[in-house]
């Protein structure tokens, strides 16, 4: 799947700096030029996205939600 367009305007490209994995949810720290963005996502999503330290991602911020798309 390739993202061709998205309506979320607040996007921060970066690399995964840290993953604190829990049994249900995990914290993912993304290092961006604007600073560290932390997202709390399901541990299943971390595994499904294949996120590891150094993965290139985009943090998508809308209201109080931060989503991550792997590049």
N, C-alpha and C positions, 0 to 999 in steps of 0.2 A: 504494500500500500504506500502510495506517495501522496503527501499533502500538496495539493495544487493551489488552494486558496483557503483562507480562514478569516472569520470575521473578528477575531480577537486582535485588538490593535496593540496591546501592551505585550511585546514579545522580547525576550532576552536570550540571545544565543550564549551558550557557555558549555562548560565541561563539568561532569559530575565530580565533586570534590570528596564527598563522604556519603555513605549509606548506613543508616542505623536501622537494621532490620528487626522487626518485631514479628510475632506470630501471625498477626492479622494486618497491621499497617506498618509502614516504614517511613522514615524521614530521609529525604534525598536533598543534599546540599549541592547547589549548582553555582559554580564560580562564574560570574559574568563581569563584563567591563564596568557595570554599575554597582557591583558588589555581590555578596552571597544572597541567593534566593533559596529558601527552603520550602519544599513541597512535602506534604504528608499524603501518600498514596498507598493503595493496598500493596501488600507484599506480593500478591499474585501479579499485579501490574509491573512491579520491579522485575520479576522473573520473565513475564511475557515480553517485555520490552528488551530484555537482555541487558539491563543497566549494570554497569560496573564502573569502578573508579576510572575516570578519564573518558567515559562515553561522551560524545558530542550530542547535545540536546538543545531544545528550545523550551524555555519556561514561558508558558502562556498564562497571563494574569488577567482575570476577569472578576471584579468585585473582590470577594475574599477567597477565591479559588485559584490555585496554581496547578496547571496541568503541564505535562512534559511530553514532548514528541521527540523520538530518537532520530537523529540525522544519519 
